[in-house]
Structures are given as structure tokens and as C-alpha cells.
Amino acid sequence: MILVIDNFDSFVHNLARYVGELGHERRTIRTDEISVEEALALTPQAVILSPGPCGPDKAGISIPLVKAAAAHGIPLLGVCLGHQAVAAAFGGRILRAAKPVHGKPSRIY
């Protein structure tokens, strides 16, 4: 089962649908409706953290769940806010871009 954490963004439904289309069982739970302990008790094969309207420090269990999942060897995927939560959990700094850019391919080094 893939656990999809909903950080209050409608794109979570697309993510959950894609997981299902790939043939995986999935469970979508809002970040304010589950604790880290409850999430781990579900024994997910992986965790996906959705986008959301806030910064990672206000994204419910996202950062603590990233740390716990990593400690248990559970694969993680963060999208937008979820990606920021992964970065923050591992000591990354989240900075506001001078100019927002969506959908621009960039080389990653």
C-alpha cells in the first residue's frame, strides 16, 4: 500500500489516481487526520507527500513523517510542498524564488 498524505491541495487526487493506475493499492489521508505513529502502523511500501498551500513547517506531520519514514527505510516522494518537506527534514533551506516559474525543465547537478 502506498500512503498518500494530503496537504490540502486538490492535486493529491491526481497523485492517488496515478498510483492506482500503476496497479498499487493506495490510501489517501489528510495530514491533520493521522499521527506519525498511525502512519507507520499502516506499514506503507512508500509515502507520497502532496502539494499544499503553506510552508513545510506548517504542513502537519509532513516533516516528522519524512524523518520517521527515512529511519524505517520507507521510500518517499514529495511533490511541491511535499518536496520542500523532504528537503527541510534533511536540513535543506527553503527560500522564496525571485520569480516563480512553473513547468520549466532544468538540468539537475
Steps between C-alpha positions, in 0.01 A plus 500: 500500500624848409409763759411836344502790744256776404635844590174671395559529126276356230800361308508221759216335308713488185788345693277236657343421163843458338603259777184298437558501124840345566322215676580589859260508790498848649356679797460877512487663843501868594804618688285611796314168527790266577803490727846385400453190714168419332655552156786261577256245645340479153834354380504690171730385219561868425377845599399783266465853639269724299523869420330746732436867571759564771865457582641166615516613863119531500430180303369281783690175539695539175847574642477256795361233266788550257749449783318192631453346156867554416604342830288195411629480142163591348536667157371858476376726223419862568322718245529878534431561872572132558840541332569802721413288806751234392767768456418663835505165681856443380622850586434675170409867492176603334531841336254707301597525135542847352259401223262200506549264206276202432572215260846614389737206446837551667814291518560365850863471611 
